[in-house]
Amino acid sequence: MTQRRELVDRALEHYIPKESKYPYIIHQAMRYSVFAGGKRLRPILTLAAAEAVGGNPESVLFAACAIELIHTYSLIHDDLPSMDNDDFRRNKPTNHKIFGENIAILAGDALLTLAFEVLSQPENLKTFKAETLLSAIHEISLAAGTLGMIGGQVMDILSEGKRDLDPKTLEYIHTHKTGKLLLASLRVGALLANATAEQLKAITEYGTCIGLCFQIVDDILDVEGTTEETGKDVRSDAAREKATYPALYGLEESKKLAQELAKKAQQALVSFGESAQPLRELGEFIVSRTY
């Protein structure tokens, strides 16, 4: 993860305008959140999926970076006072605390727009067929929109304070708000690496499981973790009466569900050889992480 994170960071440095580029403050705000730290899990999953199906990980680096830009935009907007109203992200003050709400909103908008600029660069056609690139862009668009991440965020907001929330709605929130972009990270890596139909099906099963597992673990960490470990405010879910797995099922059952999903994710990769070992290890990291 350390090696791949460094690879992604170098590529992101190339794509995001320098702080010295006018208008300065928007580029400062964009870079502040992108380079504030973070696991780079989504782009690393994109690289690992390409490798698992026999592709060259570095060839899909542009798509991996685009997904990280979208993820960072979502975090900036999620932290806003009108959303989750968080003060810290990755052990640093949230974007709006440094730059103000107006610039934070625009920084998120700019990162989302930049992501599609990176995805649609004409030079990508030197490596990939137009229809393959279009499929990847379509995949990411669906994952980020109202049928994916935004849809999950909407239901998350509407479900705050509801004590009679049903399990189906909770699963919808988690699989869409977090799971869809994680799944797209994997599917895009596999698609760009010319995965077979069987390989893509297996990658999809793996991604569906770890996407939900990731958010359940996030819910657990909000209860058991510390701000120092997680890099963000904790106990905030309960304070806002948000829909979470521990709130609905309890901590122990939530941990059991996360372990079951992690096991299913590993089983989905049974037909892959050594090339999928990074995906297996990433699955183990997701269920056992403390940040």
C-alpha positions as CSV (number, residue, x, y, z in Angstrom):
1,M,0.0,0.0,0.0
2,T,2.9,2.4,0.8
3,Q,4.5,1.8,-2.7
4,R,1.2,2.2,-4.5
5,R,0.2,5.2,-2.5
6,E,3.4,7.0,-3.5
7,L,2.7,6.1,-7.1
8,V,-0.8,7.6,-6.9
9,D,0.5,10.7,-5.1
10,R,3.0,11.4,-7.8
11,A,0.4,11.1,-10.5
12,L,-2.1,13.3,-8.6
13,E,0.7,15.9,-8.2
14,H,0.8,16.0,-12.0
15,Y,-2.9,16.4,-12.6
16,I,-3.8,19.1,-10.0
17,P,-2.8,22.7,-10.8
18,K,-0.1,24.1,-8.6
19,E,-0.9,26.5,-5.8
20,S,0.9,29.2,-7.8
21,K,-1.7,28.9,-10.6
22,Y,-4.2,31.7,-10.6
23,P,-6.8,31.9,-9.0
24,Y,-4.5,30.8,-6.2
25,I,-7.0,30.0,-3.4
26,I,-9.0,27.4,-5.3
27,H,-5.9,25.4,-6.2
28,Q,-4.7,25.7,-2.6
29,A,-8.0,24.4,-1.3
30,M,-8.1,21.5,-3.8
31,R,-4.5,20.5,-3.0
32,Y,-5.1,20.9,0.8
33,S,-7.6,18.1,0.9
34,V,-6.1,15.9,-1.8
35,F,-2.7,15.9,-0.1
36,A,-3.9,15.9,3.5
37,G,-3.0,12.2,3.8
38,G,-5.4,9.3,3.4
39,K,-5.1,5.6,2.5
40,R,-5.6,6.0,-1.3
41,L,-7.6,2.8,-1.0
42,R,-9.8,3.4,-4.0
43,P,-7.0,4.1,-6.5
44,I,-5.0,1.3,-5.0
45,L,-8.0,-1.1,-5.6
46,T,-8.1,0.1,-9.2
47,L,-4.5,-0.8,-9.7
48,A,-4.9,-4.1,-8.0
49,A,-7.9,-5.1,-10.0
50,A,-6.0,-4.4,-13.3
51,E,-3.1,-6.5,-12.0
52,A,-5.5,-9.3,-10.9
53,V,-6.9,-9.8,-14.4
54,G,-3.4,-9.7,-16.1
55,G,-3.1,-6.0,-16.9
56,N,-0.4,-3.4,-16.3
57,P,-1.4,-1.4,-13.1
58,E,0.4,1.8,-14.2
59,S,-1.7,1.9,-17.4
60,V,-4.8,2.5,-15.4
61,L,-3.2,5.1,-13.1
62,F,-5.2,8.0,-14.7
63,A,-8.5,6.4,-13.9
64,A,-7.3,5.6,-10.3
65,C,-6.5,9.3,-9.8
66,A,-9.8,10.4,-11.2
67,I,-11.6,8.2,-8.7
68,E,-9.5,9.6,-5.8
69,L,-10.4,13.1,-7.0
70,I,-14.1,12.2,-6.8
71,H,-13.7,10.6,-3.4
72,T,-11.9,13.7,-2.0
73,Y,-14.6,16.0,-3.4
74,S,-17.2,13.9,-1.6
75,L,-15.3,14.2,1.7
76,I,-15.1,18.0,1.4
77,H,-18.8,18.3,0.8
78,D,-19.6,15.7,3.4
79,D,-17.8,17.7,6.1
80,L,-19.7,20.9,5.4
81,P,-21.8,22.5,8.2
82,S,-25.0,21.8,6.1
83,M,-24.0,18.1,5.9
84,D,-22.1,16.3,8.7
85,N,-20.5,19.5,10.1
86,D,-17.1,17.9,10.9
87,D,-14.1,19.8,12.2
88,F,-11.4,17.3,11.4
89,R,-10.5,15.0,8.5
90,R,-7.2,13.0,8.3
91,N,-6.1,14.7,11.6
92,K,-6.3,18.1,10.0
93,P,-9.0,20.8,10.1
94,T,-11.6,20.2,7.4
95,N,-11.5,22.2,4.2
96,H,-14.2,24.7,5.2
97,K,-12.5,25.4,8.5
98,I,-9.4,26.7,6.6
99,F,-10.9,28.2,3.4
100,G,-14.5,29.0,4.3
101,E,-17.6,27.3,3.1
102,N,-17.8,29.0,-0.2
103,I,-14.3,28.0,-1.3
104,A,-14.7,24.5,0.1
105,I,-17.9,24.0,-2.0
106,L,-16.1,25.2,-5.1
107,A,-13.0,23.1,-4.3
108,G,-15.2,20.0,-4.2
109,D,-16.9,21.1,-7.5
110,A,-13.5,21.6,-9.1
111,L,-12.2,18.2,-8.1
112,L,-15.2,16.5,-9.5
113,T,-14.8,18.4,-12.8
114,L,-11.1,17.7,-12.9
115,A,-11.8,14.0,-12.5
116,F,-13.6,13.8,-15.8
117,E,-11.0,16.0,-17.5
118,V,-8.4,13.4,-16.5
119,L,-10.6,10.5,-17.6
120,S,-11.3,12.1,-21.0
121,Q,-7.8,13.3,-22.0
122,P,-7.3,12.6,-25.7
123,E,-3.9,11.0,-25.0
124,N,-5.7,8.1,-23.3
125,L,-6.8,7.0,-26.7
126,K,-3.2,6.1,-27.5
127,T,-3.6,3.2,-25.0
128,F,-7.3,2.4,-24.9
129,K,-10.1,2.0,-27.4
130,A,-12.7,4.7,-27.3
131,E,-15.5,2.3,-26.3
132,T,-13.4,1.0,-23.4
133,L,-12.7,4.5,-22.1
134,L,-16.4,5.4,-22.5
135,S,-17.4,2.3,-20.5
136,A,-15.0,3.3,-17.7
137,I,-16.3,6.9,-17.7
138,H,-19.9,5.7,-17.7
139,E,-19.1,3.3,-14.8
140,I,-17.7,6.1,-12.7
141,S,-20.5,8.5,-13.5
142,L,-23.1,6.0,-12.3
143,A,-21.2,5.3,-9.1
144,A,-20.8,9.0,-8.3
145,G,-24.4,10.1,-9.2
146,T,-27.9,9.8,-7.8
147,L,-27.9,6.0,-8.5
148,G,-24.7,5.7,-6.5
149,M,-22.9,7.8,-4.0
150,I,-25.2,10.9,-4.0
151,G,-28.3,8.7,-3.7
152,G,-26.7,7.0,-0.6
153,Q,-25.9,10.4,0.9
154,V,-29.4,11.6,0.3
155,M,-30.9,8.7,2.1
156,D,-28.3,9.0,4.9
157,I,-29.5,12.6,5.5
158,L,-33.2,11.7,5.3
159,S,-32.7,8.8,7.8
160,E,-31.1,10.8,10.6
161,G,-33.0,10.6,13.8
162,K,-35.3,7.8,12.6
163,R,-35.5,5.1,15.3
164,D,-37.6,2.7,13.2
165,L,-35.1,2.5,10.3
166,D,-35.4,-0.8,8.4
167,P,-32.4,-3.0,7.5
168,K,-33.0,-2.6,3.8
169,T,-32.7,1.2,3.9
170,L,-29.6,0.9,6.0
171,E,-28.0,-1.5,3.5
172,Y,-29.0,0.9,0.7
173,I,-27.3,3.8,2.4
174,H,-24.1,1.9,2.9
175,T,-23.9,0.1,-0.4
176,H,-24.5,3.4,-2.3
177,K,-22.9,6.1,-0.2
178,T,-19.6,4.2,0.1
179,G,-19.9,0.9,-1.7
180,K,-20.7,2.1,-5.2
181,L,-17.5,4.1,-5.7
182,L,-15.4,1.3,-4.1
183,L,-17.0,-1.2,-6.5
184,A,-16.4,1.2,-9.5
185,S,-12.8,1.5,-8.5
186,L,-12.4,-2.2,-9.0
187,R,-14.6,-2.6,-12.1
188,V,-12.9,0.2,-13.9
189,G,-9.4,-1.3,-13.3
190,A,-10.6,-4.6,-14.6
191,L,-12.5,-3.1,-17.6
192,L,-9.5,-1.1,-18.7
193,A,-7.3,-4.2,-18.4
194,N,-9.6,-6.2,-20.7
195,A,-11.1,-8.5,-18.1
196,T,-13.1,-11.4,-19.3
197,A,-16.8,-11.7,-18.4
198,E,-16.0,-14.3,-15.7
199,Q,-13.2,-12.2,-14.2
200,L,-15.4,-9.1,-14.1
201,K,-18.1,-11.0,-12.4
202,A,-15.7,-12.2,-9.7
203,I,-14.2,-8.7,-9.3
204,T,-17.8,-7.4,-8.9
205,E,-18.7,-9.9,-6.3
206,Y,-15.5,-9.1,-4.4
207,G,-16.1,-5.3,-4.6
208,T,-19.7,-5.6,-3.5
209,C,-18.7,-7.4,-0.4
210,I,-15.7,-5.2,0.6
211,G,-17.7,-2.1,-0.2
212,L,-20.3,-2.9,2.5
213,C,-17.7,-4.3,4.8
214,F,-15.7,-1.1,4.6
215,Q,-18.6,1.1,5.7
216,I,-19.6,-1.3,8.5
217,V,-16.1,-1.1,9.8
218,D,-16.3,2.7,9.5
219,D,-19.4,2.6,11.7
220,I,-17.6,0.4,14.3
221,L,-14.6,2.7,14.3
222,D,-16.9,5.7,15.0
223,V,-17.9,3.9,18.2
224,E,-14.7,2.3,19.3
225,G,-12.0,4.4,17.6
226,T,-10.2,7.6,18.6
227,T,-9.8,10.8,16.7
228,E,-6.0,10.2,16.7
229,E,-6.5,6.8,15.1
230,T,-9.2,7.6,12.6
231,G,-8.1,11.2,11.8
232,K,-11.7,12.5,12.1
233,D,-14.4,13.2,14.7
234,V,-15.7,10.1,16.4
235,R,-18.9,9.4,18.3
236,S,-20.5,11.8,15.8
237,D,-22.8,9.2,14.2
238,A,-24.6,8.7,17.6
239,A,-24.7,12.4,18.3
240,R,-26.5,13.0,15.0
241,E,-28.6,9.8,15.3
242,K,-27.3,8.6,12.0
243,A,-28.2,5.2,10.5
244,T,-25.4,2.8,11.3
245,Y,-24.9,-0.9,11.7
246,P,-24.0,-0.7,15.4
247,A,-27.1,1.4,16.1
248,L,-29.3,-1.2,14.4
249,Y,-27.6,-4.5,15.1
250,G,-25.2,-3.8,18.0
251,L,-21.4,-3.8,18.0
252,E,-20.8,-7.6,18.2
253,E,-23.3,-8.4,15.4
254,S,-21.8,-5.7,13.2
255,K,-18.3,-7.1,13.7
256,K,-19.7,-10.6,12.8
257,L,-21.3,-9.2,9.6
258,A,-18.1,-7.5,8.6
259,Q,-16.1,-10.7,9.0
260,E,-18.7,-12.6,7.0
261,L,-18.5,-10.1,4.1
262,A,-14.7,-10.2,4.2
263,K,-14.8,-14.0,3.9
264,K,-17.2,-13.8,1.0
265,A,-14.9,-11.3,-0.7
266,Q,-12.0,-13.8,-0.4
267,Q,-14.1,-16.6,-1.8
268,A,-14.9,-14.5,-4.9
269,L,-11.2,-14.5,-5.8
270,V,-10.8,-18.3,-5.6
271,S,-10.4,-18.7,-9.4
272,F,-7.6,-16.1,-9.5
273,G,-3.9,-16.9,-9.0
274,E,-1.0,-15.0,-7.5
275,S,-1.9,-11.9,-9.5
276,A,-4.9,-11.3,-7.2
277,Q,-2.8,-11.5,-4.0
278,P,-2.9,-7.7,-3.5
279,L,-6.7,-7.8,-3.6
280,R,-6.7,-10.6,-1.0
281,E,-4.5,-8.6,1.3
282,L,-6.5,-5.4,0.7
283,G,-9.6,-7.3,1.8
284,E,-7.9,-8.4,5.0
285,F,-6.8,-4.8,5.6
286,I,-10.3,-3.4,5.1
287,V,-11.9,-5.7,7.8
288,S,-9.1,-5.3,10.3
289,R,-8.2,-1.6,9.9
290,T,-8.2,0.8,12.8
291,Y,-8.2,4.0,10.7
